[in-house]
Amino acid sequence: MGDIISFKDSLVITVFSMSVVFLGLVVLAVLISVLKSIGGEKKVEEIKKSPVPIKPKENVVENITTTNDEELVAVIAAAVASSLGVNVPEVNIKSIRRIPQTSPAWAAASRQEQIYGKLQ
């Protein structure tokens, strides 16, 4: 416990430790490149085998814009009642208006990606 390590010994220990860490990193890099090459070939084949591109439906925009306002109010009332822990008839909605987005578009896109990632 009282052994004194000389400067030369400390340099040897430092160089040995750094070489072990560097060697470990090289091994990890090789393993990652091998796994990437194994996994990458399958993905490329799956992409090449994909069927003809799907054409979007023309009625999709019409369906989104023609939603029933009463259904929207009912859904919002149910969400508010659920968060407050009360019955739906106790919730009185006077008006509904969209709040303008103040955050940048990239922040909103990031939030949507996180939400969709958790749902899948």
C-alpha positions as CSV (number, residue, x, y, z in Angstrom):
1,M,0.0,0.0,0.0
2,G,2.9,2.3,0.6
3,D,4.7,1.5,-2.7
4,I,5.9,4.4,-4.7
5,I,5.5,4.4,-8.4
6,S,8.2,6.1,-10.4
7,F,7.6,8.4,-13.3
8,K,8.8,5.8,-15.7
9,D,6.3,3.2,-14.3
10,S,3.5,5.7,-14.6
11,L,4.3,6.4,-18.2
12,V,4.4,2.7,-19.0
13,I,1.0,2.2,-17.3
14,T,-0.4,5.2,-19.2
15,V,0.8,4.0,-22.6
16,F,-0.4,0.5,-22.0
17,S,-3.8,1.7,-20.9
18,M,-4.2,4.0,-23.9
19,S,-3.2,1.2,-26.3
20,V,-5.7,-1.1,-24.8
21,V,-8.5,1.5,-25.2
22,F,-7.4,2.3,-28.7
23,L,-7.3,-1.4,-29.6
24,G,-10.8,-1.8,-28.2
25,L,-12.1,1.1,-30.3
26,V,-10.5,-0.4,-33.4
27,V,-12.2,-3.7,-32.7
28,L,-15.6,-2.0,-32.2
29,A,-15.2,0.0,-35.4
30,V,-14.4,-3.2,-37.3
31,L,-17.4,-5.0,-35.8
32,I,-19.7,-2.1,-36.6
33,S,-18.6,-2.0,-40.3
34,V,-19.1,-5.8,-40.6
35,L,-22.6,-5.5,-39.1
36,K,-23.4,-2.6,-41.4
37,S,-22.3,-4.5,-44.4
38,I,-24.3,-7.5,-43.4
39,G,-27.4,-5.6,-42.6
40,G,-27.1,-3.1,-45.5
41,E,-27.2,-5.7,-48.2
42,K,-30.6,-7.0,-47.0
43,K,-32.1,-3.5,-46.9
44,V,-30.9,-2.8,-50.4
45,E,-32.4,-6.0,-51.7
46,E,-35.7,-5.2,-50.0
47,I,-35.8,-1.8,-51.5
48,K,-35.1,-3.2,-55.0
49,K,-37.9,-5.7,-54.6
50,S,-40.5,-3.1,-53.6
51,P,-43.6,-3.1,-55.7
52,V,-44.8,-0.3,-58.0
53,P,-45.1,3.1,-56.2
54,I,-48.5,3.6,-54.7
55,K,-50.5,6.5,-56.1
56,P,-52.1,8.8,-53.5
57,K,-55.9,8.8,-53.4
58,E,-57.5,12.0,-54.7
59,N,-60.3,12.0,-52.1
60,V,-57.9,12.2,-49.1
61,V,-57.8,16.0,-49.0
62,E,-61.6,16.2,-49.3
63,N,-62.1,13.8,-46.4
64,I,-59.8,15.9,-44.2
65,T,-61.4,19.2,-44.9
66,T,-65.0,17.9,-44.6
67,T,-64.8,16.7,-41.0
68,N,-67.9,17.2,-39.0
69,D,-67.5,20.1,-36.5
70,E,-69.8,18.4,-34.0
71,E,-67.6,15.4,-33.9
72,L,-64.5,17.6,-33.4
73,V,-66.3,19.4,-30.5
74,A,-67.3,16.0,-29.0
75,V,-63.7,14.7,-29.1
76,I,-62.3,17.9,-27.6
77,A,-65.0,17.8,-24.9
78,A,-64.2,14.2,-24.1
79,A,-60.5,14.9,-23.9
80,V,-61.0,17.9,-21.6
81,A,-63.4,15.9,-19.4
82,S,-60.9,13.0,-19.2
83,S,-58.1,15.3,-18.2
84,L,-60.2,17.1,-15.6
85,G,-61.7,13.8,-14.3
86,V,-65.3,14.9,-14.7
87,N,-68.2,13.8,-16.8
88,V,-68.7,15.1,-20.3
89,P,-72.0,16.9,-19.6
90,E,-70.2,19.0,-16.9
91,V,-67.8,20.4,-19.5
92,N,-69.1,23.6,-21.3
93,I,-67.2,24.5,-24.4
94,K,-68.0,28.0,-25.6
95,S,-65.5,28.4,-28.5
96,I,-62.7,26.5,-30.1
97,R,-59.9,28.3,-32.0
98,R,-56.5,27.1,-33.2
99,I,-53.6,28.7,-31.4
100,P,-50.9,29.9,-33.9
101,Q,-47.7,27.9,-33.8
102,T,-44.8,29.9,-32.2
103,S,-42.1,27.3,-32.4
104,P,-40.0,26.8,-35.6
105,A,-41.1,24.2,-38.1
106,W,-38.1,22.0,-37.4
107,A,-39.1,21.8,-33.7
108,A,-42.6,20.8,-34.6
109,A,-41.3,18.1,-37.0
110,S,-39.0,16.7,-34.3
111,R,-41.9,16.5,-31.8
112,Q,-44.1,14.7,-34.4
113,E,-41.3,12.2,-35.2
114,Q,-40.9,11.5,-31.5
115,I,-44.6,10.9,-31.0
116,Y,-45.0,8.7,-34.1
117,G,-41.8,6.8,-33.1
118,K,-43.4,6.0,-29.7
119,L,-46.7,4.9,-31.3
120,Q,-45.1,2.4,-33.6
